């Protein structure tokens, strides 16, 4: 491929340089003509929402604002609660384990039991895969949502926001209190995990700021 153009001397045209330097072999040409996959990601990762009750993100217009406020859309978190209410197997799972056994249907906005995969011993029509569920990280400055996430990481099969912060039959006044009652704050393990999560997705100055917030909390 030849590229001819008139430009200023010593111009740094990266697009032209890429076009002139790229080589497409016959193998790559055939691969692209038949629309074969260029790359693959394995295992799949499903992102899981975390928010306070009625705190999910809502998109609305001037015409449907009232309706959307009265009936906020379902999220992976609210669907997780609903699934645990109606399914005994789901009550054995952590929130992050849901995508391993259920698929998230974006159109109906609910979890649907997988129909393919490795059969789970002791259960009929339950199949597991190697899909990874990743709960969105929450900054410690958003304290109630942070402790809500901590509960979701440790409590299996919650059926509602209220049940999640219920310990020994008593409804706690906050998610932090529920974490304390469950002895999840007895050591610094939750802070260690928070920093480990931050290392994956944050820049150095953000990690330093997070550490400063942790030691002042």
C-alpha beads as a LAMMPS data file, in Angstrom:
LAMMPS data file: protein, C-alpha beads

217 atoms
216 bonds

1 atom types
1 bond types

-500.0 500.0 xlo xhi
-500.0 500.0 ylo yhi
-500.0 500.0 zlo zhi

Masses

1 110.0

Atoms # bond

1 1 1 0.000 0.000 0.000
2 1 1 1.385 3.394 -1.004
3 1 1 0.443 6.632 0.705
4 1 1 1.266 9.957 -0.948
5 1 1 0.725 13.289 0.749
6 1 1 2.095 16.781 1.120
7 1 1 2.824 17.962 4.621
8 1 1 5.131 20.028 6.721
9 1 1 8.674 18.807 7.190
10 1 1 9.221 16.654 10.286
11 1 1 5.447 16.298 10.806
12 1 1 4.496 13.540 13.219
13 1 1 1.410 12.027 11.565
14 1 1 0.842 8.874 13.611
15 1 1 -2.111 7.724 11.475
16 1 1 -0.079 7.833 8.274
17 1 1 2.857 6.161 9.960
18 1 1 0.600 3.326 11.106
19 1 1 -0.889 2.902 7.622
20 1 1 2.538 2.829 6.003
21 1 1 4.016 0.482 8.562
22 1 1 1.179 -2.024 8.885
23 1 1 1.423 -5.334 7.084
24 1 1 -1.627 -7.556 6.527
25 1 1 -0.715 -11.086 5.561
26 1 1 -2.915 -13.439 3.569
27 1 1 -3.657 -15.422 6.735
28 1 1 -4.933 -12.350 8.593
29 1 1 -6.909 -11.222 5.540
30 1 1 -8.762 -14.549 5.303
31 1 1 -9.338 -14.564 9.078
32 1 1 -10.961 -11.135 8.936
33 1 1 -12.958 -11.873 5.769
34 1 1 -14.631 -14.806 7.522
35 1 1 -15.201 -12.653 10.648
36 1 1 -13.426 -15.052 12.972
37 1 1 -12.742 -13.923 16.529
38 1 1 -9.710 -11.670 16.807
39 1 1 -9.372 -12.058 20.556
40 1 1 -11.006 -13.970 23.382
41 1 1 -11.458 -13.366 27.089
42 1 1 -11.642 -16.283 29.469
43 1 1 -13.106 -16.616 31.951
44 1 1 -15.902 -14.110 31.567
45 1 1 -16.293 -11.441 34.242
46 1 1 -19.715 -10.166 35.353
47 1 1 -19.799 -6.852 37.194
48 1 1 -22.178 -6.755 40.156
49 1 1 -23.812 -3.573 41.407
50 1 1 -23.642 -2.445 45.019
51 1 1 -25.865 0.336 46.350
52 1 1 -28.027 1.248 49.302
53 1 1 -31.751 0.538 49.290
54 1 1 -33.415 2.552 46.490
55 1 1 -30.000 3.983 45.738
56 1 1 -29.503 2.475 42.301
57 1 1 -28.774 4.672 39.305
58 1 1 -31.922 5.650 37.407
59 1 1 -32.143 7.120 33.919
60 1 1 -35.288 9.109 33.209
61 1 1 -36.857 11.743 30.981
62 1 1 -39.267 14.552 31.744
63 1 1 -42.123 12.272 30.695
64 1 1 -41.349 9.247 32.893
65 1 1 -39.552 10.808 35.877
66 1 1 -42.372 10.131 38.348
67 1 1 -42.821 6.535 37.211
68 1 1 -39.090 5.799 37.340
69 1 1 -38.818 7.273 40.825
70 1 1 -41.762 5.191 42.067
71 1 1 -40.518 2.003 40.384
72 1 1 -36.715 2.083 40.134
73 1 1 -35.202 -0.545 37.826
74 1 1 -33.925 -3.851 39.124
75 1 1 -30.185 -4.320 39.516
76 1 1 -28.010 -7.369 39.969
77 1 1 -28.195 -6.743 43.720
78 1 1 -31.988 -6.512 43.996
79 1 1 -32.339 -9.504 41.670
80 1 1 -29.942 -11.427 43.927
81 1 1 -32.233 -10.743 46.887
82 1 1 -35.307 -11.837 44.904
83 1 1 -33.607 -15.039 43.767
84 1 1 -32.637 -15.885 47.351
85 1 1 -36.260 -15.391 48.423
86 1 1 -37.492 -18.021 45.982
87 1 1 -34.630 -20.498 45.665
88 1 1 -33.047 -22.663 48.343
89 1 1 -29.833 -23.150 46.383
90 1 1 -29.346 -19.398 45.937
91 1 1 -29.488 -19.020 49.716
92 1 1 -26.214 -20.964 49.933
93 1 1 -24.371 -18.494 47.704
94 1 1 -22.423 -15.332 48.222
95 1 1 -23.303 -12.413 45.985
96 1 1 -20.065 -12.792 44.019
97 1 1 -20.848 -16.475 43.355
98 1 1 -24.153 -15.816 41.574
99 1 1 -22.744 -15.477 38.020
100 1 1 -21.156 -18.902 38.379
101 1 1 -24.594 -20.549 38.487
102 1 1 -26.893 -17.882 37.002
103 1 1 -26.799 -15.668 33.941
104 1 1 -27.830 -12.018 34.076
105 1 1 -30.575 -11.266 31.540
106 1 1 -30.218 -7.608 30.620
107 1 1 -33.645 -7.294 28.990
108 1 1 -35.645 -8.780 31.877
109 1 1 -33.079 -7.536 34.437
110 1 1 -33.036 -10.708 36.504
111 1 1 -30.864 -13.736 37.140
112 1 1 -31.719 -16.909 35.219
113 1 1 -30.439 -20.343 36.174
114 1 1 -27.785 -21.660 33.800
115 1 1 -28.778 -24.520 31.515
116 1 1 -25.266 -25.631 30.603
117 1 1 -22.091 -26.310 32.514
118 1 1 -20.884 -28.753 35.121
119 1 1 -23.672 -30.371 37.193
120 1 1 -23.609 -29.459 40.874
121 1 1 -23.668 -32.573 43.104
122 1 1 -26.772 -32.836 45.257
123 1 1 -28.882 -30.492 43.135
124 1 1 -30.949 -31.134 40.037
125 1 1 -30.877 -28.703 37.111
126 1 1 -28.069 -26.671 38.717
127 1 1 -24.957 -26.115 36.607
128 1 1 -21.735 -24.293 37.399
129 1 1 -19.264 -22.482 35.151
130 1 1 -15.984 -20.655 35.673
131 1 1 -17.547 -17.197 35.264
132 1 1 -16.234 -14.685 37.785
133 1 1 -18.479 -12.229 39.625
134 1 1 -16.826 -8.932 40.527
135 1 1 -18.561 -6.582 42.965
136 1 1 -17.856 -2.938 42.251
137 1 1 -15.487 -1.372 44.765
138 1 1 -16.762 1.254 47.219
139 1 1 -14.678 4.014 48.764
140 1 1 -14.522 3.927 52.589
141 1 1 -15.682 7.559 52.719
142 1 1 -19.071 6.239 51.555
143 1 1 -19.243 4.378 54.838
144 1 1 -22.697 2.763 54.816
145 1 1 -22.315 1.500 51.265
146 1 1 -18.792 0.322 52.118
147 1 1 -20.077 -1.778 55.030
148 1 1 -22.980 -3.009 52.906
149 1 1 -20.410 -4.347 50.456
150 1 1 -18.477 -5.948 53.313
151 1 1 -21.626 -7.795 54.363
152 1 1 -22.282 -8.943 50.799
153 1 1 -18.790 -10.409 50.660
154 1 1 -19.347 -12.443 53.840
155 1 1 -23.089 -13.181 54.236
156 1 1 -24.688 -15.977 52.207
157 1 1 -28.183 -15.888 50.805
158 1 1 -29.598 -12.567 52.077
159 1 1 -33.163 -11.957 50.952
160 1 1 -33.382 -8.169 51.411
161 1 1 -31.521 -5.110 52.605
162 1 1 -33.231 -5.463 55.983
163 1 1 -32.335 -9.126 56.329
164 1 1 -28.729 -8.337 55.428
165 1 1 -28.356 -6.137 58.485
166 1 1 -30.309 -8.458 60.780
167 1 1 -28.086 -10.305 63.256
168 1 1 -29.436 -12.931 65.674
169 1 1 -33.002 -11.864 64.884
170 1 1 -32.361 -8.198 65.689
171 1 1 -32.438 -5.500 63.004
172 1 1 -29.329 -3.341 63.340
173 1 1 -29.557 0.391 62.872
174 1 1 -26.766 0.494 60.301
175 1 1 -24.678 -1.801 58.142
176 1 1 -21.611 -0.919 60.185
177 1 1 -23.352 -2.083 63.350
178 1 1 -24.238 -5.345 61.604
179 1 1 -20.579 -5.800 60.641
180 1 1 -19.567 -5.220 64.244
181 1 1 -22.138 -7.702 65.544
182 1 1 -20.819 -10.285 63.067
183 1 1 -17.261 -9.550 64.241
184 1 1 -16.149 -8.522 60.759
185 1 1 -14.335 -5.501 62.185
186 1 1 -12.406 -7.279 64.927
187 1 1 -9.121 -6.947 63.029
188 1 1 -7.822 -5.043 60.006
189 1 1 -8.553 -7.795 57.488
190 1 1 -11.249 -5.726 55.737
191 1 1 -8.796 -2.842 55.303
192 1 1 -6.175 -5.213 53.922
193 1 1 -8.686 -6.477 51.375
194 1 1 -9.699 -2.913 50.492
195 1 1 -6.084 -2.020 49.723
196 1 1 -5.616 -5.236 47.736
197 1 1 -8.648 -4.335 45.618
198 1 1 -7.362 -0.792 45.118
199 1 1 -3.989 -2.021 43.865
200 1 1 -5.742 -3.655 40.909
201 1 1 -7.712 -0.632 39.690
202 1 1 -6.226 2.553 41.198
203 1 1 -3.239 4.802 40.570
204 1 1 -0.477 5.299 43.113
205 1 1 -1.727 8.652 44.403
206 1 1 -5.238 7.213 44.803
207 1 1 -3.877 4.326 46.859
208 1 1 -1.958 6.746 49.075
209 1 1 -5.095 8.836 49.576
210 1 1 -7.082 5.708 50.410
211 1 1 -4.462 4.661 52.952
212 1 1 -4.651 8.095 54.577
213 1 1 -8.430 7.785 54.871
214 1 1 -8.133 4.293 56.354
215 1 1 -5.704 5.278 59.109
216 1 1 -7.859 8.290 59.993
217 1 1 -11.092 6.269 60.139

Bonds

1 1 1 2
2 1 2 3
3 1 3 4
4 1 4 5
5 1 5 6
6 1 6 7
7 1 7 8
8 1 8 9
9 1 9 10
10 1 10 11
11 1 11 12
12 1 12 13
13 1 13 14
14 1 14 15
15 1 15 16
16 1 16 17
17 1 17 18
18 1 18 19
19 1 19 20
20 1 20 21
21 1 21 22
22 1 22 23
23 1 23 24
24 1 24 25
25 1 25 26
26 1 26 27
27 1 27 28
28 1 28 29
29 1 29 30
30 1 30 31
31 1 31 32
32 1 32 33
33 1 33 34
34 1 34 35
35 1 35 36
36 1 36 37
37 1 37 38
38 1 38 39
39 1 39 40
40 1 40 41
41 1 41 42
42 1 42 43
43 1 43 44
44 1 44 45
45 1 45 46
46 1 46 47
47 1 47 48
48 1 48 49
49 1 49 50
50 1 50 51
51 1 51 52
52 1 52 53
53 1 53 54
54 1 54 55
55 1 55 56
56 1 56 57
57 1 57 58
58 1 58 59
59 1 59 60
60 1 60 61
61 1 61 62
62 1 62 63
63 1 63 64
64 1 64 65
65 1 65 66
66 1 66 67
67 1 67 68
68 1 68 69
69 1 69 70
70 1 70 71
71 1 71 72
72 1 72 73
73 1 73 74
74 1 74 75
75 1 75 76
76 1 76 77
77 1 77 78
78 1 78 79
79 1 79 80
80 1 80 81
81 1 81 82
82 1 82 83
83 1 83 84
84 1 84 85
85 1 85 86
86 1 86 87
87 1 87 88
88 1 88 89
89 1 89 90
90 1 90 91
91 1 91 92
92 1 92 93
93 1 93 94
94 1 94 95
95 1 95 96
96 1 96 97
97 1 97 98
98 1 98 99
99 1 99 100
100 1 100 101
101 1 101 102
102 1 102 103
103 1 103 104
104 1 104 105
105 1 105 106
106 1 106 107
107 1 107 108
108 1 108 109
109 1 109 110
110 1 110 111
111 1 111 112
112 1 112 113
113 1 113 114
114 1 114 115
115 1 115 116
116 1 116 117
117 1 117 118
118 1 118 119
119 1 119 120
120 1 120 121
121 1 121 122
122 1 122 123
123 1 123 124
124 1 124 125
125 1 125 126
126 1 126 127
127 1 127 128
128 1 128 129
129 1 129 130
130 1 130 131
131 1 131 132
132 1 132 133
133 1 133 134
134 1 134 135
135 1 135 136
136 1 136 137
137 1 137 138
138 1 138 139
139 1 139 140
140 1 140 141
141 1 141 142
142 1 142 143
143 1 143 144
144 1 144 145
145 1 145 146
146 1 146 147
147 1 147 148
148 1 148 149
149 1 149 150
150 1 150 151
151 1 151 152
152 1 152 153
153 1 153 154
154 1 154 155
155 1 155 156
156 1 156 157
157 1 157 158
158 1 158 159
159 1 159 160
160 1 160 161
161 1 161 162
162 1 162 163
163 1 163 164
164 1 164 165
165 1 165 166
166 1 166 167
167 1 167 168
168 1 168 169
169 1 169 170
170 1 170 171
171 1 171 172
172 1 172 173
173 1 173 174
174 1 174 175
175 1 175 176
176 1 176 177
177 1 177 178
178 1 178 179
179 1 179 180
180 1 180 181
181 1 181 182
182 1 182 183
183 1 183 184
184 1 184 185
185 1 185 186
186 1 186 187
187 1 187 188
188 1 188 189
189 1 189 190
190 1 190 191
191 1 191 192
192 1 192 193
193 1 193 194
194 1 194 195
195 1 195 196
196 1 196 197
197 1 197 198
198 1 198 199
199 1 199 200
200 1 200 201
201 1 201 202
202 1 202 203
203 1 203 204
204 1 204 205
205 1 205 206
206 1 206 207
207 1 207 208
208 1 208 209
209 1 209 210
210 1 210 211
211 1 211 212
212 1 212 213
213 1 213 214
214 1 214 215
215 1 215 216
216 1 216 217
